[in-house]
Structures are given as C-alpha cells and as structure tokens.
Amino acid sequence: MQKTFTTLVATLLLSAGTAHAQGAYTIGEINSYKAQPAFLGPYKKGMELAVEQVNAAGGIHGKKLRLVTRDDNATPGDAVRAAEELIAREKVDVLMGSFLSHVGLALTDFAQQKKRFFLAAEPLTDKIVWEHGNRYTFRLRPSTYMQVAMLVPEAAALKKKRWAIVYPNYEYGQSAVATFKQLLKAAQPDVEFVAEQATPLGKVDAGSVAQALQDARPDAIFNVLFAADLAKFVREGNTRGLFAGRSVVSLLSGEPEYLDTLRNETPEGWIVTGYPWYAIQTPEHKAFLDAYQKRFKDYPRAGSVVGYNAVQSVAAGLKKAGSADTEKLIAAFRGLQVATPFGPITYRVQDHQSTMGAYVGKTARKDGMGVMVDFSYQDGGKFQPSDAEVKQLRPAAP
C-alpha cells in the first residue's frame, strides 16, 4: 500500500511539473544582484513589471512567462555554474542577464559551447557582439562603442587639447577608453592624452587618482568610473578642485542610480549619458512611467528600463518564433523589432546588437539632487560601425 501511495505521489508530482513546463516559458536570469544593487534592484523590478504585463495580456500563444533569477557573485565562474544549474534543474527555455562585462563574456562563451540562446541585457563590452560574438548571443543595451560615439561629438566640440582619462581596469573600462581615444583622435587629430588612471573595480583610491590627474594639468577629463567608485572620485575631485575650470565627459554618470547617490555633490556641467526619467514626454515612456510608479510606488532608474526591455525582447522573440527552440529563436531575433519606453528598437542581423539608444546631456543640481539637463535621445542605430567594419570585427560568428 505504501509503495503504491509513494508511486502515486511521484506520478502526480511529475505530472504537475510537466503541466507547469507546458504552461510557461521560463527565463533563467543571472546577475550581480549583491555586488551592484543600485542598478540591479530597479532592473529586477523592471523585469517583474514586464512579466506581469505580458502574462496579464494572455502570455505568449497562451503560455505564461516565468522568471527565475540567480546571483553570479560578480564572478565569471559563479555565473557559468548558475547557468548550468538553471538549465539542468529549472529547465529554463532562455538564458538572460549579466551586468559586468567580464561576466557577460563568460556567459557568451557558455551559450556558444552549450548551443543555448542568451540575451546579454546589460554588459557593455563590444567583444560580446564583435570579437567574441556568436550565433547564440544577442545584446540589448547600447555598447561602450555606441555610448562613447554619442559622447565624442560633444567632446570634440569642446576643442580641448590635453585630456586625462580615468576608468575601472577591467573589460568595460578598457573597451570604453580604447574607443574614446580612437574616435576623438579621428575627430580632433591634435588631441593629446596626458594622464591615464586605471583603477581596480570597486577599490578606487580616489585621493591618489584625483591628485594624479590634477598634477597632469589636463584641459578636460574623460571618466568611466561608476557606482561607489564614481561617488568617491567626485568627492575627492570636488575637495581638491579637480573639476574647477575643466570640462568633464563621463560615461553613464547621468543615470539616476548614481546621481541619487551624489545628491548635492553632483558636479555641474559634466557631459554624460544617462536617463532623465522625470522629463521624458513621449507617450511610450509616460505609459511605462505610470505603470512602474503604480506598481512599485517609486520612480524608475536606468536599470528599470533595461530589465523591462530585456523581458519584452524575450517575449517578442518567443512570440515571433512560436517556440523556445534555439534555432527558431535565433532566427526570430535577427531583425526583431520591439516596442520599448524609448521607442521601437531592432536587433541587428549583422551583429545581434539592438539599436536601443541613450540620453546625452549635462549634469546639474536641483533641490539638492543631481539631474540631467539640455538632453536629447540618441538613437543607437545611428552610432554603429559600417557593416564592412562589423564583418571584420566579427569574423568567426555566422
């Protein structure tokens, strides 16, 4: 009797699991939640809002979306182990996520080895779609090349000859600096790079860095630091007068994740990429903003939009493919158009990069908080190398 009962329970559990799998598409999401909470807390909320909206609208061909998240501890090895566990135990249909570029590259390689679809939502290194690009990996957010290319016309217009550079010494920072040097030199051949400070990620010695840049007497500074490193650098720079009378061009520093931390220490007049959620008047963004504030009683950050767009992209891909079959999903994502709070985006056939853009403007202070002013949206589709250049940069990817 006991054996029969045990067998019956096992059968029922198996049936329930099968029914659950048949009734949902499961997204396995891997990210550095503990290491980068300022960005990834809002990112997770953006994902949750998108899942709720997709499911409330009937799901995808009658199947719901299910989101399962794992923390990668900001290390490539843990990210790969999480991906293996999500596939083996959770039977996920799609892999998605990552924040840090070196972690994103590890998951890109994993996707190729395991022949599994992977949407790199946030990591910015160009290698994800170029040198290390593969048929299984797509990327949502505008890359280092794209965002730097948005800033370089502004930097060149300053007509400053002597530039100093500060960046986190890992893949994202190295990639951003290499692109900035290349593009600014092309736009302004007489430019000189007089100082370069490469700092350990999350461990910046801000006082020494600020003093080294001050000693170099640059006309302008290009900054790639973010999160806690950015706050420390700004504090020391303000204290030492580093920014007084100097132009600063700064990647990502207009994002509320970082301006909220700087508050009344926000330097004024920096040229930045960011997300001025409080002043975007388009219908698409207003609908997203209203839904986000109603759901979470909070305003969105840049991470919120990235998380939301990532899930909406997967949903659009699954709908177009008609299944979670890897090859069908790859075919669906090539040229896929997705409606987002920033307007429609497209996943390019030639390199699997989306055309999601960013806002470029200047930092200011208002009511004791950092804000962006004089901003405009830059369409990511306009800041790409030529197709011939992409083909050379992405030689191994079909």
Secondary structure, 3 states (H helix, E strand, C coil): CHHHHHHHHHHHHHHHHHHHHHCEEEEEEEECCCCCHHHHHHHHHHHHHHHHHHHHCCCECCEEEEEEEEECCCCHHHHHHHHHHHHHCCCCCEEEECCCHHHHHHHHHHHHHHCCCEEECCCCCHHHCCCCCCCCEEECCCCHHHHHHHHHHHHHHCCCCEEEEEEECCHHHHHHHHHHHHHHHHHCCCCEEEEEEEECCCCCCHHHHHHHHHHHCCCEEEECCCHHHHHHHHHHHHHHCCCCCCEEEEEEEECHHHHHHHHHHCCCCCEEEECCHHHCCCHHHHHHHHHHHHHHCCCCCHHHHHHHHHHHHHHHHHHHHCCCCHHHHHHHHCCCEECCCCCCEEECCCCCEECCCEEEEEEEEECCEEEEEEEEEECHHHCCCCHHHHHHHCCCCC
